[in-house]
Amino acid sequence: MAFRSPRILALVAQYRCLAETITGHIYCDNYFEFYFNGQLVKKDPLDFTPHNAVKVSFDYDGGKKVYAILCQDYASTSGYEYTDTTTPQLGDGVLVAEFSDGTRTSKDWKTYTVTFGPTDASNSAGCSSSNLGVCALQDNGLPDNWQSVDFNDSSWTSATEYTAAQAGWGRTPAFSNGQCGTITSPLTRQNANPSSIATSEDECLKPATVLCGGDETCSGDDGRMIWGADLERDNKMLFRHEATVTASTASSGSSSTTVTVPTASSCADPGISACAANAVVSQRVRREITQLTEAEWQRVVDAIWIMKNTSRASGESQFGSNFKPYNYFVMKHAVAVMDSRGDQGHFSAAFATFHAAFVLEFELSLLAIDPDIGALPYWDGVSDVLTNSYFGSATGTGSDNVVNDGKFAHFPIESNLDMADWSSHLKSVDGASNGFTGNGGFLRGTRPNNPTQTLELTRYGSAWTFPATGQDECAAISGCWNDWYGCIEGGSSHGNFHSGAHVMVGGKSGSNRGDFEDPTTSPNDPFFWFHHANVDRNRLKWMQAHANEASVYWGFTRKCVGPSSQNCPTKGIDLGDVASSLWPFSSAQLGLTGLNTEGVTHAEILCHVGPTTAPYTYADPGGSPSPSPSHSPTPSPTSSSVPSHSPTPSPTSSFVPSPSSPAPATDTASCTSARSLSLLAAVTAILRLKIR
């Protein structure tokens, strides 16, 4: 019988909105079974190697949130693996899991050892890799209903945290033609026959890529590697964690590890004056790079090459004060990273404010050279641009992996750096000093060390994309500033939106780092600007969706996110602090007419470079501007002449008209409202209807 009543369909839609879909990734060495609120969600399709991560998805409709995972490291009855070889060994297990509601594995999880071995008694009796006959395991059995919501785990112990250096990522999986491999034998260590099995791609993921924020050391604030107290002899383990659900959010399916959908001023009030910037009457429109015509793209390329090959004095003489040489930006980025107070532009709340200003200053230099560019394009994270038509190959196909194709083939890297040439840009700041001096004369980083000495742009990595659904997940995430930033820095169910591109495209070869992978000087790769413009697009979409938090600056508070090894700042990243004050951004450098300051603060960037106040907006990849109440097309420059450096004819206007009407309410908003209807009320109402 078909449900045709509009009222029934509406109620069914309300019922569906009651559930929150949670996604996540799980990696267990070697095999796992995952339960949520007592229900089996997923079994690992591989019981030994390769060491795969698996994506999971499940619904939560309120009440408790109990995560329960059985995780088993392979061990024979002796406790050893590879027992059919001459070198049996004790394996080590590990579990790391991250979920879109903010739940992460950590020492806060409870654990119970099911099997343990070799036992102390058998070791005392002579158990060893060469004497397996006396080895024995202790089997404590599976507690009844251990995965259920109301199971009492108070007697269980806390999990022990490990680093990747201690536990390892194991044998990397490979997915091809619907098969995951290579499978090896736990007895002989040889490839199994068959050496692969049928899985989905989501069941054969590289764990170091989709977990721990893309940080292979797994030492930051993302999910932590956990196991029992004995990494080698704890074999089969149970893990449980209950995410605390507050009374005010239980009915909507939100927990304390999930950022709740904000109401007016639900984020912390910073205690400073609210933003008073006026909405911009017209905003230039940044378009997706593949939407440009060949001539339009060539204009951007030509301007970047002019920045690379022109001194500041010569450039300012020709193009005005907004002109900056290309290496100016690489140096400015490096000084922010190597600030003695800690990294002023990464792995903290300051990441997006610093980079919004940074990309804006770069855009104005492009427009100083050629106003007909209109606006800096962005890369949507999906389209194929590591090609000869755009940015060239990854891995670089030239000698020593230099990039010798694409529009930036043989892009030079400074190899005779003299800090004295840049000292005039540095300000005197109490308690701060610059720690960047280059690396052996090269404009490359030393934290972490990058000894690469190629003279041109170098990539050791590979092509990388990030799905639009993952980007939308972050743009729509509920909560406050640091919750959004946590999402783009590894909290998405699809992996790491920001750092993933740097790690995968730049890549490493031994101790050498590709230029885009070097966190200190990553702008050496022109790909930097177009990826970061897309991250900025996500920032504005998220801020627009949380416009009710503008009065409290979206809850911007000092917090470090990501690998703790990345020089977490101790000062300089509070809301009222000048962004990267050793080498700051002036309001003039950013073209912000509503300000007059030599050092723009993080608060002022949020205020004056917001969804309606920034001098730019973004067109969606399909061509329409992202919804914003105030943007309108900027007129094309009055002069149609092209600077003498470029043979390209003047394109038509690159600006896209604004929508004629406000965007409709999103599905997320509809679901939020629908959750006010209880499940019982929805079902009861449906049953009371007369089915025709």
C-alpha positions in Angstrom: 0.0 0.0 0.0 1.5 3.3 -1.1 1.5 6.3 1.3 0.1 9.1 -0.8 -1.2 11.6 1.8 0.9 14.7 1.9 0.4 14.8 5.7 1.7 11.2 6.0 4.7 12.1 3.8 5.4 15.2 5.9 5.3 13.1 9.1 7.5 10.5 7.6 10.0 13.2 6.7 9.8 14.5 10.3 10.4 10.9 11.6 13.5 10.6 9.4 14.8 13.9 10.7 14.7 12.6 14.2 17.8 10.5 13.5 21.3 12.0 13.3 23.6 10.1 10.9 27.0 9.6 12.4 29.9 8.5 10.3 33.4 7.5 11.2 36.6 5.5 10.5 37.9 2.5 12.5 41.3 0.9 12.3 42.2 -2.2 14.3 45.3 -4.3 14.0 44.0 -6.9 13.0 40.2 -7.3 13.2 37.3 -5.5 14.7 33.5 -5.7 15.4 31.8 -2.4 16.1 28.6 -1.9 18.0 26.7 1.3 18.7 24.1 1.2 21.5 24.2 -2.6 21.5 23.6 -3.0 17.8 26.2 -4.5 15.5 27.2 -1.8 12.9 30.2 -3.3 11.1 32.6 -6.2 11.0 36.0 -5.8 9.5 36.1 -7.7 6.2 39.8 -8.6 6.7 40.9 -10.7 9.7 44.7 -10.2 9.3 46.5 -8.1 6.7 46.6 -5.7 5.0 46.0 -3.2 7.8 42.9 -1.4 6.6 40.7 1.3 8.0 36.9 1.0 7.4 34.4 3.8 7.1 31.2 3.3 9.1 27.8 5.0 9.1 24.9 4.6 11.5 21.9 6.5 12.9 21.5 8.0 16.4 17.9 9.0 17.5 18.5 10.2 21.0 19.3 8.8 24.5 22.6 7.3 25.4 25.6 7.0 23.1 27.6 3.8 23.8 30.4 2.8 21.5 31.7 -0.8 21.9 34.4 -2.4 19.8 35.9 -5.9 19.9 39.4 -5.7 18.5 41.7 -8.7 18.0 45.4 -8.9 17.2 46.1 -12.3 15.7 47.8 -14.8 17.9 48.1 -18.6 17.8 47.4 -20.7 20.9 51.0 -19.9 21.9 50.5 -16.1 21.7 52.9 -15.9 18.7 52.3 -15.3 15.0 54.2 -16.6 12.0 54.6 -19.9 13.8 55.3 -21.8 10.6 58.5 -19.8 10.0 61.9 -19.9 11.6 61.2 -16.5 13.3 57.9 -16.5 15.2 57.2 -13.2 16.9 54.8 -11.5 19.2 52.5 -9.2 17.4 51.2 -5.8 18.6 47.6 -4.7 18.5 46.1 -1.2 18.2 42.8 0.5 17.8 42.1 4.1 16.6 38.6 5.3 15.8 37.1 8.7 15.0 33.5 9.7 14.5 31.7 12.7 13.1 30.0 13.5 16.4 33.5 14.3 17.9 34.0 10.9 19.7 37.6 9.8 19.5 39.5 6.9 21.0 41.6 7.9 23.9 42.7 6.8 27.4 39.2 7.8 28.5 37.9 4.6 26.9 37.4 1.5 29.1 39.1 -1.8 28.1 38.8 -5.5 29.0 41.3 -8.2 28.1 39.7 -11.3 26.7 42.8 -13.3 25.8 46.4 -12.7 27.0 49.6 -14.5 26.2 52.0 -16.0 26.5 51.2 -16.0 30.2 53.8 -15.1 32.8 53.7 -18.8 34.0 54.5 -20.2 30.6 57.3 -17.6 30.1 58.7 -18.8 33.4 58.5 -22.4 32.1 60.7 -21.4 29.1 58.2 -20.2 26.5 60.0 -18.4 23.7 60.0 -18.0 19.9 62.1 -21.2 19.7 60.2 -23.1 22.3 56.5 -22.6 21.5 55.4 -25.9 23.0 55.2 -24.7 26.5 53.6 -21.3 25.7 50.0 -20.8 26.8 47.3 -18.2 26.6 44.9 -17.0 29.3 41.3 -16.7 28.1 39.0 -14.7 30.3 36.0 -15.2 28.1 33.5 -12.6 26.7 31.3 -11.0 29.4 27.6 -11.5 28.6 26.1 -8.5 26.8 29.3 -6.6 27.0 28.2 -4.4 24.0 24.8 -3.5 25.5 23.9 0.0 26.5 23.4 -0.8 30.2 26.4 -3.1 30.7 28.3 -2.3 33.9 32.0 -1.7 32.8 33.0 0.0 36.1 35.5 -2.8 36.8 37.2 -2.4 33.4 40.5 -0.5 33.2 41.4 2.6 31.3 42.9 2.2 27.8 46.6 2.9 27.3 47.5 5.4 24.6 50.3 4.7 22.1 52.0 6.6 19.3 52.4 5.4 15.8 56.1 4.9 16.5 55.2 2.4 19.2 52.3 0.6 17.5 52.8 1.2 13.8 50.4 1.4 10.9 51.2 -2.0 9.5 50.9 -3.2 5.9 49.3 -0.6 3.7 46.1 -1.8 1.9 45.7 -1.5 -1.9 42.2 -1.3 -3.5 41.8 -2.1 -7.2 38.9 -3.4 -9.3 36.7 -4.0 -6.2 39.4 -6.0 -4.4 41.4 -5.3 -1.3 44.9 -6.7 -0.8 47.5 -7.9 -0.3 46.5 -10.6 2.1 49.2 -12.5 3.9 49.2 -15.6 6.1 49.6 -15.2 9.9 51.4 -18.5 9.9 53.9 -18.3 7.0 54.1 -14.5 6.3 53.7 -15.3 2.6 51.0 -13.9 0.3 47.8 -15.8 0.7 46.0 -17.5 -2.2 43.9 -15.6 -3.1 45.8 -12.6 -2.0 42.8 -10.2 -2.1 39.1 -10.3 -1.4 36.1 -8.3 -2.6 35.4 -5.2 -0.6 34.1 -1.7 -1.1 36.6 1.1 -1.4 35.4 2.4 2.0 36.5 -1.0 3.6 40.0 -0.8 2.2 41.2 2.7 3.3 44.8 3.6 4.3 44.4 4.3 8.1 47.3 6.9 8.2 45.4 9.0 5.7 41.8 9.0 7.1 42.7 9.0 10.8 44.7 11.2 13.3 44.1 14.2 11.1 46.4 12.9 8.4 49.3 13.1 11.0 51.1 9.8 10.6 52.7 10.2 14.1 49.2 10.1 15.6 50.3 12.3 18.4 47.9 15.2 18.3 44.4 16.0 19.4 42.6 13.7 17.0 41.9 10.0 17.7 44.6 8.3 19.7 46.0 4.8 19.3 44.9 2.7 22.2 45.3 -0.8 23.5 45.7 -2.7 26.8 48.6 -2.1 29.1 50.7 -4.8 27.3 50.9 -3.9 23.6 52.3 -7.3 22.6 50.6 -9.9 24.9 47.1 -8.4 25.1 45.5 -10.2 22.2 41.7 -10.0 22.0 40.4 -6.8 23.6 37.0 -5.1 24.3 36.6 -1.4 24.3 33.7 0.7 25.5 33.0 4.4 25.7 29.8 6.3 26.6 29.7 9.8 25.3 27.9 12.0 27.8 24.6 13.3 26.5 23.2 16.5 28.2 19.6 16.8 29.1 19.1 19.8 26.9 20.3 18.0 23.8 19.2 14.4 24.4 16.0 14.8 22.3 17.9 16.2 19.3 20.5 13.5 19.3 23.4 15.7 20.3 26.0 14.8 22.9 28.8 16.5 24.8 31.2 15.2 22.2 29.0 16.7 19.4 28.7 20.4 19.0 25.0 21.2 19.4 23.2 23.3 16.8 23.7 26.8 18.1 20.9 29.1 19.1 21.5 32.9 19.6 24.8 33.4 21.3 25.3 29.8 22.3 29.0 30.2 21.7 31.2 31.8 24.4 31.1 35.6 24.6 34.6 36.9 24.2 33.8 40.1 26.1 34.8 42.5 23.4 32.8 44.9 21.3 30.6 43.2 18.6 31.6 43.7 15.0 30.2 46.9 13.5 31.4 46.5 9.9 28.9 47.3 7.2 27.9 44.8 4.5 29.8 45.4 1.3 27.7 46.8 -1.5 29.5 44.7 -4.2 31.9 41.8 -3.9 34.2 40.4 -6.5 33.5 36.8 -7.2 36.1 34.0 -6.9 35.3 31.3 -9.4 36.3 27.6 -9.5 39.4 27.3 -11.6 38.0 24.9 -14.2 35.1 27.3 -14.9 37.6 29.9 -16.3 38.2 30.1 -20.0 41.7 29.3 -21.2 42.4 33.0 -21.7 41.2 33.9 -18.2 43.3 31.2 -16.6 46.3 32.3 -18.6 46.0 35.8 -17.1 46.3 34.4 -13.6 49.3 32.3 -14.6 51.0 35.3 -16.3 50.5 37.5 -13.2 52.0 34.8 -10.9 55.0 34.5 -13.1 55.4 38.3 -13.0 55.3 38.2 -9.2 58.0 35.5 -9.3 60.3 37.3 -11.7 59.9 41.0 -10.6 61.5 42.7 -7.7 59.4 44.7 -5.3 60.8 48.1 -6.3 60.2 47.4 -10.0 56.8 45.9 -9.4 55.6 48.7 -7.2 56.8 51.2 -9.8 54.8 49.4 -12.6 51.8 48.2 -10.7 51.4 50.2 -7.5 51.8 49.6 -3.8 49.6 46.4 -3.7 52.2 44.6 -5.8 54.3 42.0 -3.8 57.0 39.7 -5.2 56.1 36.0 -4.9 58.8 35.2 -2.4 57.4 37.9 -0.1 54.5 35.6 0.6 56.6 32.5 1.1 58.7 34.5 3.6 55.7 35.9 5.4 54.2 32.4 5.8 57.6 31.1 7.1 58.0 33.9 9.7 54.5 33.1 11.0 55.4 29.4 11.4 58.7 30.0 13.1 57.5 32.7 15.6 59.2 32.1 18.9 55.7 32.1 20.6 54.7 29.2 18.4 53.2 28.8 15.0 50.9 31.8 14.4 49.1 30.4 11.4 48.5 26.7 11.8 47.0 24.0 14.1 45.1 26.5 16.2 42.1 28.8 16.1 44.2 31.3 14.2 44.7 29.1 11.1 41.7 30.4 9.2 42.0 34.1 10.1 45.7 34.2 9.2 45.1 32.4 5.9 42.0 34.5 5.0 44.2 37.6 5.3 47.2 35.9 3.6 45.2 34.8 0.5 43.5 38.2 0.3 46.8 40.0 0.3 48.0 37.7 -2.5 44.8 38.3 -4.5 45.4 42.0 -4.4 48.9 41.6 -5.7 47.5 39.7 -8.7 44.8 42.3 -9.3 47.5 45.1 -9.1 49.2 43.4 -12.0 46.1 42.7 -14.0 42.7 44.0 -12.8 40.9 42.1 -15.5 41.6 38.9 -13.6 38.7 40.0 -11.5 39.3 37.8 -8.5 41.5 34.9 -7.4 40.1 31.6 -8.6 39.8 28.6 -6.3 40.2 24.8 -6.7 37.1 22.9 -5.6 39.0 19.9 -4.3 37.4 17.6 -6.8 38.3 18.7 -10.3 41.4 17.2 -12.0 44.0 20.1 -12.0 47.3 18.3 -11.5 47.6 18.2 -15.2 49.6 19.9 -18.0 46.8 22.5 -18.4 47.0 23.6 -14.8 49.5 22.8 -12.1 51.5 20.0 -13.5 52.1 16.5 -12.3 52.3 15.0 -8.8 54.7 13.2 -8.5 57.0 15.7 -10.4 58.2 14.0 -13.6 61.5 15.9 -13.9 64.9 15.0 -12.6 64.7 14.6 -8.7 60.9 15.0 -9.0 60.9 18.6 -10.0 57.7 19.7 -11.7 58.5 20.0 -15.4 55.0 20.2 -16.9 52.0 22.4 -16.4 51.7 26.2 -16.2 54.3 26.4 -13.5 56.9 24.0 -14.9 60.4 24.7 -13.6 59.0 27.2 -11.1 62.2 28.4 -9.3 62.9 28.1 -5.6 65.2 30.6 -3.9 68.5 29.0 -3.1 70.5 32.1 -2.0 68.3 33.4 0.8 69.5 36.4 2.8 67.3 37.4 5.7 68.7 40.9 5.6 66.7 41.4 2.4 63.4 40.9 4.4 64.2 42.3 7.8 62.5 45.6 7.1 59.2 43.8 7.1 59.6 42.5 10.7 58.1 44.4 13.6 59.4 44.6 17.2 57.0 42.6 19.4 57.6 42.0 23.1 58.2 38.4 23.8 58.5 37.4 20.2 61.3 36.8 17.8 61.7 35.3 14.3 63.3 31.9 14.1 63.3 31.5 10.3 66.5 31.9 8.4 66.0 29.3 5.6 67.6 25.9 5.2 71.2 25.9 3.9 70.4 29.0 1.7 67.2 27.5 0.4 63.8 29.1 1.0 62.6 25.9 2.7 61.8 24.9 6.3 63.7 23.5 9.2 60.7 22.5 11.5 60.2 19.9 10.4 63.5 19.8 8.6 63.3 19.8 4.8 66.8 19.2 3.3 65.5 19.1 -0.3 68.0 21.1 -2.4 66.3 21.1 -5.8 66.3 24.5 -7.5 62.7 24.2 -8.8 59.3 23.3 -7.5 59.4 19.7 -6.3 56.6 17.1 -5.6 57.1 13.6 -4.3 53.4 12.9 -3.8 50.4 12.0 -5.9 47.1 13.4 -7.0 44.5 14.0 -4.2 40.9 15.0 -4.0 38.4 15.7 -1.2 34.7 15.0 -2.0 32.2 17.7 -2.0 30.2 15.8 0.6 33.1 16.0 3.0 33.4 19.7 2.5 29.7 20.2 3.0 29.9 18.2 6.2 32.3 20.8 7.6 30.4 23.8 6.2 27.3 22.5 8.0 28.8 21.2 11.2 27.1 22.6 14.3 28.9 24.4 17.1 31.5 27.2 17.3 34.7 28.2 15.6 37.0 25.5 16.9 34.5 22.8 16.0 34.5 23.9 12.4 38.3 24.1 12.4 38.5 20.7 13.9 36.4 19.4 11.1 38.6 20.7 8.3 41.7 19.6 10.1 40.9 15.9 10.2 37.5 15.8 11.9 35.5 15.1 8.7 34.4 11.5 8.1 36.2 11.8 4.8 39.6 12.6 6.2 41.6 15.8 6.4 40.3 18.6 4.2 43.1 21.1 4.8 46.3 19.1 5.5 45.5 16.1 3.4 46.3 18.0 0.2 49.7 19.1 1.6 50.6 15.7 2.7 49.5 13.8 -0.3 50.4 16.2 -3.2 53.7 17.5 -1.8 54.7 14.1 -0.4 58.0 12.9 1.0 61.0 11.0 -0.3 63.0 9.8 2.7 63.8 12.9 4.7 63.1 15.2 1.7 59.8 17.0 1.6 57.9 18.2 -1.4 57.4 21.9 -1.4 53.7 21.7 -0.8 54.3 19.3 2.0 56.8 21.6 3.8 54.6 23.3 6.4 56.9 26.3 6.7 57.3 27.3 3.1 54.3 25.5 1.3 53.4 28.6 -0.7 56.5 27.8 -2.8 54.0 25.7 -4.7 51.5 27.9 -6.6 48.9 25.1 -6.0 48.8 26.5 -2.4 46.7 29.6 -3.2 43.9 27.8 -5.0 43.5 25.0 -2.3 43.5 27.6 0.5 41.0 29.7 -1.3 38.7 26.7 -1.3 39.3 26.2 2.5 38.4 29.9 2.9 35.2 29.3 0.9 34.3 26.6 3.4 34.9 29.1 6.2 32.6 31.7 4.8 29.9 29.1 4.2 30.1 27.9 7.8 30.1 31.5 9.1 27.0 32.3 7.0 25.2 29.2 8.3 26.0 30.4 11.9 25.2 34.1 11.4 23.5 34.2 14.8 27.0 33.8 16.3 28.5 36.8 14.6 28.0 39.0 17.7 30.3 36.7 19.7 32.8 36.2 16.9 31.6 32.7 16.3 33.0 31.6 19.7 36.6 32.1 18.5 38.8 31.1 21.4 42.5 30.2 21.8 42.8 26.4 21.1 45.4 24.2 19.4 44.1 21.5 17.1 46.1 18.8 15.4 49.6 17.4 15.9 51.1 18.8 19.1 54.5 18.5 17.5 53.6 21.4 15.2 54.8 24.2 17.5 51.5 25.0 19.2 51.5 28.7 20.0 51.5 30.0 23.6 50.7 33.6 22.7 49.5 35.7 19.8 46.3 33.8 18.8 43.7 35.3 21.1 40.8 37.1 19.4 42.2 40.6 20.1 45.8 39.8 19.1 47.3 41.1 15.9 47.5 38.2 13.5 51.1 37.1 13.1 52.3 40.4 14.6 56.0 39.9 13.7 55.0 40.4 10.1 51.4 41.7 10.3 48.7 42.6 7.8 47.8 46.2 7.5 44.2 47.2 6.6 45.6 48.9 3.5 47.4 45.7 2.4 44.0 43.9 2.6 42.0 46.6 1.0 39.8 47.0 4.0 38.3 50.5 3.7 36.5 50.3 7.0 39.7 50.0 9.0 42.8 52.0 9.5 45.5 50.0 11.3 49.0 48.7 10.7 48.1 45.4 12.4 44.8 43.7 11.8 43.6 41.5 14.7 41.9 38.1 14.4 38.7 39.8 15.5 39.0 42.4 12.8 39.6 39.7 10.2 36.4 37.9 11.3 34.5 41.1 11.3 35.7 42.7 8.0 36.4 39.5 6.0 33.1 37.8 6.8 30.3 36.4 4.5 28.8 39.9 3.9 31.7 42.1 4.8 34.6 40.6 2.8 35.5 42.4 -0.5 35.0 39.0 -2.2 32.6 36.1 -2.3 32.6 32.7 -4.0 30.7 31.3 -6.9 29.7 27.6 -6.4 31.6 25.2 -8.7 28.5 25.2 -11.0 28.8 29.0 -11.4 26.3 30.6 -9.0 27.6 32.7 -6.1 27.3 31.2 -2.6 24.2 32.6 -0.9 24.9 35.9 0.7 22.5 38.8 1.2 24.6 41.6 -0.1 26.8 40.6 -2.9 26.2 42.0 -6.4 28.2 42.0 -9.5 31.3 44.2 -9.5 31.6 46.2 -12.8 34.4 45.2 -15.1 37.4 47.5 -15.0 36.9 50.5 -17.2 40.1 49.8 -19.0 40.1 46.8 -21.2 43.8 46.9 -21.9 46.0 44.1 -20.8 49.4 44.9 -19.2 52.3 44.5 -21.6 53.5 41.3 -19.9 50.5 39.3 -21.2 49.7 38.5 -24.8 46.3 37.3 -23.8 43.2 39.2 -25.0 40.9 40.7 -22.5 38.2 38.3 -21.4 34.7 39.1 -20.7 33.7 40.1 -17.2 34.6 37.3 -14.7 31.9 38.4 -12.3 28.7 36.4 -11.7 25.4 38.1 -10.8 24.1 37.5 -7.4 20.9 35.4 -6.9 17.7 37.3 -7.2 16.2 35.9 -4.1 17.3 34.5 -0.8 18.3 30.8 -0.6 15.7 28.5 0.7 16.1 26.9 4.1 18.5 24.0 4.2 17.5 20.4 4.8 19.6 20.6 8.0 17.4 23.4 9.3 14.3 21.5 8.4 15.5 18.5 10.3 16.4 20.6 13.3 12.9 21.8 13.5 11.5 18.4 12.9 13.4 17.0 15.9 11.0 19.0 18.2 8.4 16.4 17.3 9.1 13.3 19.5 9.3 9.9 17.9 6.3 8.7 19.7 4.2 11.7 18.6 5.3 11.1 15.0 4.4 7.5 15.0 1.1 8.0 16.8 0.1 10.7 14.4 0.8 8.5 11.4 -1.2 5.6 12.9 -4.2 7.9 13.6 -4.4 8.9 9.9 -6.9 7.1 7.7 -4.9 5.2 5.1 -6.6 5.5 1.8 
